[in-house]
Amino acid sequence: MTTTRRPVSVTDGYAGISVFYNSLRDRANAVQIEPDLLTKSRAARCSKRLIQAGVILNALAPLLVISLSAVTVLAQGPSGGSIFGGNDQTIGNGVREVIKWGRNLLFLLGIGGLMWAAVNYMTEKNWTKQALGGVFCFAFGAVASLAYSFSQGNAVNLDTDLSQ
């Protein structure tokens, strides 16, 4: 028994969904592994299915992000309840911690980039991109450190008297 797909018309209410489904199926079926290898190897069959699942997940990722965002926003409920437990300092403390961790991570990435550049320089490979990346990480880390200092309420004194 053979089945044929009915052509989708523009007036069909499910045209967008079926076109999306067809494109997902076509993307997943585009994964090609030799048929001889598929018949002999269980690992090849499993890896083909994993690659197909990855292709489908990659295509559905924007939809999943939007739906999870909507669920978390709507989890508050229509009554206008408090998300942060009624403490107005919770958001500020969270932002300060994120800035602090980002600053520390940027400084560590800067050190790693400069070390990578040094190793590449010693082995006579291209090293400029790693060195520039390390310098930029230090620069952005300095900006994050400045933002963290401002978020703590500290003033940053800038000495512009260079004549001494």
C-alpha positions in Angstrom: 0.0 0.0 0.0 1.5 3.3 -1.0 0.4 6.6 0.4 0.7 9.9 -1.3 0.8 13.2 0.3 -2.0 15.6 -0.5 -0.6 18.9 -1.9 -0.9 21.8 0.4 -2.8 24.8 -0.8 -2.5 28.4 0.5 -6.1 28.3 1.7 -5.4 25.3 3.9 -5.4 26.4 7.5 -2.4 24.2 8.4 -0.2 25.2 5.4 2.5 26.9 7.5 2.7 24.0 9.9 3.0 21.4 7.2 5.5 23.4 5.3 7.6 23.7 8.5 7.2 20.0 9.2 8.3 19.1 5.6 11.3 21.3 5.8 12.3 19.7 9.2 11.9 16.3 7.7 13.9 17.2 4.6 16.7 18.7 6.8 16.8 15.5 9.0 16.8 13.2 5.9 19.7 15.2 4.4 22.0 13.4 6.8 23.8 10.9 4.6 25.8 7.9 5.8 26.8 5.0 3.6 24.0 2.4 3.6 26.6 -0.4 3.9 27.9 1.1 7.0 24.4 1.6 8.4 23.6 -2.1 8.0 26.8 -3.2 9.7 27.3 -0.7 12.5 25.0 0.1 15.4 27.1 3.1 16.3 26.5 4.5 12.8 22.8 4.1 13.1 22.8 5.8 16.6 25.0 8.6 15.4 22.8 9.2 12.4 19.7 9.5 14.7 21.7 11.8 17.1 22.7 14.1 14.2 19.1 14.2 12.9 17.9 15.0 16.4 20.5 17.8 16.6 19.3 19.2 13.3 15.7 19.2 14.4 16.6 20.7 17.8 18.7 23.4 16.1 15.7 24.3 13.9 13.3 24.3 16.9 15.6 26.3 19.3 14.1 29.7 18.6 10.6 28.3 19.2 11.7 26.7 22.4 13.4 29.8 23.7 10.3 31.9 23.0 7.9 29.4 24.6 10.1 29.0 27.7 10.4 32.8 28.0 6.7 33.1 27.8 6.1 30.4 30.4 8.5 32.1 32.9 7.0 35.5 32.3 3.5 34.2 32.7 4.5 32.1 35.8 4.0 35.2 37.9 0.3 35.0 37.4 -2.4 37.5 36.6 -2.7 38.7 40.2 0.5 40.8 39.9 2.4 38.9 42.5 5.9 39.6 43.5 8.6 37.8 41.5 11.5 38.8 43.7 9.9 38.2 47.1 9.2 41.8 47.8 12.8 42.8 48.4 13.8 45.7 46.1 17.5 45.0 46.7 17.3 41.6 45.0 17.7 42.8 41.5 20.5 45.2 42.3 22.4 42.5 44.2 22.0 40.1 41.3 23.2 42.7 38.8 26.2 43.4 41.0 27.1 39.7 41.2 26.8 39.2 37.5 29.1 42.2 36.8 31.6 40.9 39.4 31.7 37.4 37.9 31.8 38.8 34.3 34.7 41.1 35.3 36.6 38.1 36.8 35.9 35.9 33.8 37.1 38.6 31.4 40.4 39.0 33.3 40.9 35.3 33.3 40.2 35.1 29.6 42.6 37.9 29.0 45.4 36.0 30.8 44.5 32.8 28.9 44.6 34.7 25.5 48.0 36.2 26.2 49.3 32.9 27.3 48.0 31.3 24.1 49.6 34.1 22.1 52.9 33.6 23.9 52.8 29.8 23.1 52.0 30.6 19.4 54.8 33.1 19.2 57.3 30.6 20.6 56.1 27.9 18.1 56.3 30.4 15.3 52.5 30.4 14.6 50.2 33.3 14.1 49.8 35.0 17.5 48.3 38.4 16.9 44.6 37.4 17.1 45.1 35.7 20.5 47.1 38.7 21.8 44.4 41.2 20.6 41.7 39.0 22.1 43.6 39.0 25.4 44.1 42.8 25.4 40.4 43.3 24.5 39.4 41.0 27.4 41.5 43.1 29.8 40.0 46.3 28.4 36.4 45.0 28.7 37.3 43.7 32.2 38.4 47.2 33.2 35.1 48.6 32.0 33.2 46.0 33.9 35.4 46.7 37.0 34.5 50.4 36.6 30.8 49.5 36.4 31.1 47.3 39.5 32.8 50.2 41.3 29.9 52.5 40.3 27.3 49.9 41.4 29.0 49.8 44.8 28.5 53.5 45.1 32.2 54.3 45.0 33.5 57.3 43.2 36.4 56.8 40.8 38.9 59.6 40.9 40.6 60.3 37.7 43.8 62.4 38.0 44.1 64.6 35.0 47.0 66.7 36.4 49.9 65.2 34.4 52.3 68.1 35.0 53.7 66.6 38.3 
